[in-house]
Amino acid sequence: MQSLRRRLPSIPHPSPPLRRNFVDARIPWVRDRALDHVVEKEKYLLPFLSLKDHFLSSSRPPPHSLPLSSITPLKSELSLPCRAVEFVRLFPSAFSESLPSPPLPPVPEIRPTEELLSLHEEELQAVAISQSDVADRLLKLLMLSPSRRLPLRLVERLRWDLGLPRDFVSSVLPKYPDYFCTSPSKSKHGELDLEVVFYRRDLAVSSMESYAKRTGEYKTGSPLAFPLHFSRNFKLDKKVRNWLDQWQKLPYLSPYESGSHLKPKSDLTEKWVVAVFHEALSLLIGKKTEKTNLVLLGEKLGLPPGFKRAILQHPGIFYVSNKLRTETVVLREGYRRHLLVEKHPVMDVRYRYVHLMHKGKSSGIRGEKKKTASVGEETDGVFHDLDVEDREFDDYGDDEEEEDDDEEESDDDEYGDVKVCDSVVKGVARSHSVGREMNVRQRRVKFAS
């Protein structure tokens, strides 16, 4: 019997099936027109403000006029999308052009309009009012790092999104010596890091935890579900939907806590990474930033390998827009359609700048296009990009809730990016009406005969 047992081959025990994590699921991408508009409406805003600051920071007294020839070599310095002369003439409501009085040489001069100067004063007030809030946001961003420091170069990349002024190193950091200090970088020789001086535990509360505490009882480490907002016509596989429901029920680990003890490529690690990105975007005044900035931030925060997939795997939390020839990550819950839920003073002024840029475009831009038609395709591209509907710029600052438009175009419309001119629409309608009248007349003549 013993010899018989020795001859029998050993039967291997079946291994348990591998559990497929949520991170392995294939999630579709569906375009969101409202959030694409959120990204697209700020096109040219940053170079516009850079040019405005150049005028107002000049040593000349009011009205801060500068010769047109002095602006020409500033294209690369101010990151202008076209020649400086052409860019200035795109915004007649912000910059006015005139000739000096004799006996001065007839060289055109450019000066900011009264409306631009007034808006600039409001911007300075908004920056001053929100300075302590912006400092807290920056401190919380540094507190996300396990080393409590980030490269100063990375902070400068996020300056615009944090609402910091251009000279924040000299104007903001010295006012908060108990918050920040600069120190030599530990990773790159010759560079500086921005480091936390005092870690404020009262600020180490994420926006998710803060909202949960305000709306109900919440204990640290208990499950927290992220708000989900999907694009119209978005469809999720039933299995993925079940995985998502189970994933939402996992414990919520604060992004201000270390996740080094978590198992790599697990659903719990995935939820912590999402919590980190969610908190980082919540700290930005526009609730969005370029994907490159998030990737660089994730690397400096020491997130586990493969953390980039977390951005794409959760379209109900993050939306990745491909507008403006780059990828921009938008926090969905930060917007109601294309309107910011949390209205920051600096963002309010920026939207008013956008409105000013758009104001007068029909009389200024189209007229300038005829005058500068010989410039070439570069100028034409700028004009086409700025030709957007008036109503898109009038929605900001309106506190009334906007009703959902049931007749809004579907996201699958293949002509989504085509903007039809009103005159073309009216012409087509007019041709149809004329055609109908001719048909009626033909039928009447035929009947009479």
Rosetta blueprint (number, residue, H / E / L):
1 M L
2 Q H
3 S H
4 L H
5 R H
6 R H
7 R H
8 L L
9 P L
10 S L
11 I L
12 P L
13 H L
14 P L
15 S L
16 P L
17 P L
18 L L
19 R L
20 R L
21 N L
22 F H
23 V H
24 D H
25 A L
26 R L
27 I L
28 P L
29 W L
30 V L
31 R L
32 D L
33 R H
34 A H
35 L H
36 D H
37 H H
38 V H
39 V H
40 E H
41 K L
42 E L
43 K L
44 Y L
45 L H
46 L H
47 P H
48 F H
49 L H
50 S H
51 L H
52 K H
53 D H
54 H H
55 F H
56 L H
57 S L
58 S L
59 S L
60 R L
61 P L
62 P L
63 P L
64 H L
65 S L
66 L E
67 P E
68 L H
69 S H
70 S H
71 I H
72 T H
73 P H
74 L H
75 K L
76 S L
77 E L
78 L L
79 S L
80 L L
81 P L
82 C L
83 R L
84 A H
85 V H
86 E H
87 F H
88 V H
89 R H
90 L L
91 F L
92 P L
93 S L
94 A L
95 F E
96 S E
97 E E
98 S E
99 L L
100 P L
101 S L
102 P L
103 P L
104 L L
105 P L
106 P L
107 V L
108 P L
109 E E
110 I E
111 R E
112 P E
113 T L
114 E H
115 E H
116 L H
117 L H
118 S H
119 L H
120 H H
121 E H
122 E H
123 E H
124 L H
125 Q H
126 A H
127 V H
128 A H
129 I H
130 S L
131 Q H
132 S H
133 D H
134 V H
135 A H
136 D H
137 R H
138 L H
139 L H
140 K H
141 L H
142 L H
143 M H
144 L L
145 S L
146 P L
147 S L
148 R L
149 R E
150 L E
151 P E
152 L H
153 R H
154 L H
155 V H
156 E H
157 R H
158 L L
159 R H
160 W H
161 D H
162 L H
163 G L
164 L L
165 P L
166 R L
167 D L
168 F H
169 V H
170 S H
171 S H
172 V L
173 L H
174 P H
175 K H
176 Y L
177 P L
178 D L
179 Y L
180 F E
181 C E
182 T E
183 S E
184 P E
185 S L
186 K L
187 S L
188 K L
189 H L
190 G L
191 E L
192 L E
193 D E
194 L E
195 E E
196 V E
197 V L
198 F L
199 Y L
200 R L
201 R H
202 D H
203 L H
204 A L
205 V L
206 S L
207 S H
208 M H
209 E H
210 S H
211 Y H
212 A H
213 K H
214 R H
215 T H
216 G L
217 E L
218 Y L
219 K L
220 T L
221 G L
222 S L
223 P E
224 L L
225 A L
226 F L
227 P L
228 L L
229 H L
230 F L
231 S L
232 R L
233 N L
234 F L
235 K L
236 L L
237 D L
238 K H
239 K H
240 V H
241 R H
242 N H
243 W H
244 L H
245 D H
246 Q H
247 W H
248 Q H
249 K L
250 L L
251 P E
252 Y L
253 L L
254 S L
255 P L
256 Y L
257 E L
258 S L
259 G L
260 S L
261 H L
262 L L
263 K L
264 P L
265 K L
266 S L
267 D H
268 L H
269 T H
270 E H
271 K H
272 W H
273 V H
274 V H
275 A H
276 V H
277 F H
278 H H
279 E H
280 A H
281 L H
282 S H
283 L H
284 L L
285 I L
286 G L
287 K L
288 K E
289 T E
290 E E
291 K H
292 T H
293 N H
294 L H
295 V H
296 L H
297 L H
298 G H
299 E H
300 K H
301 L L
302 G L
303 L L
304 P L
305 P L
306 G L
307 F L
308 K L
309 R H
310 A H
311 I H
312 L H
313 Q L
314 H L
315 P L
316 G L
317 I L
318 F E
319 Y E
320 V E
321 S E
322 N L
323 K H
324 L H
325 R H
326 T L
327 E L
328 T E
329 V E
330 V E
331 L E
332 R H
333 E H
334 G H
335 Y E
336 R E
337 R L
338 H L
339 L E
340 L E
341 V L
342 E L
343 K L
344 H L
345 P H
346 V H
347 M H
348 D H
349 V H
350 R H
351 Y H
352 R H
353 Y H
354 V H
355 H H
356 L H
357 M H
358 H H
359 K L
360 G L
361 K H
362 S H
363 S H
364 G H
365 I H
366 R H
367 G H
368 E H
369 K H
370 K H
371 K H
372 T L
373 A H
374 S H
375 V H
376 G L
377 E H
378 E H
379 T H
380 D H
381 G H
382 V H
383 F H
384 H H
385 D H
386 L H
387 D L
388 V L
389 E L
390 D H
391 R H
392 E H
393 F H
394 D L
395 D L
396 Y L
397 G L
398 D L
399 D L
400 E L
401 E L
402 E L
403 E L
404 D L
405 D L
406 D L
407 E L
408 E L
409 E L
410 S L
411 D L
412 D L
413 D L
414 E L
415 Y L
416 G L
417 D L
418 V L
419 K L
420 V L
421 C L
422 D H
423 S H
424 V H
425 V H
426 K H
427 G H
428 V H
429 A H
430 R H
431 S H
432 H H
433 S H
434 V H
435 G H
436 R H
437 E H
438 M H
439 N H
440 V H
441 R H
442 Q H
443 R H
444 R H
445 V H
446 K H
447 F H
448 A H
449 S L
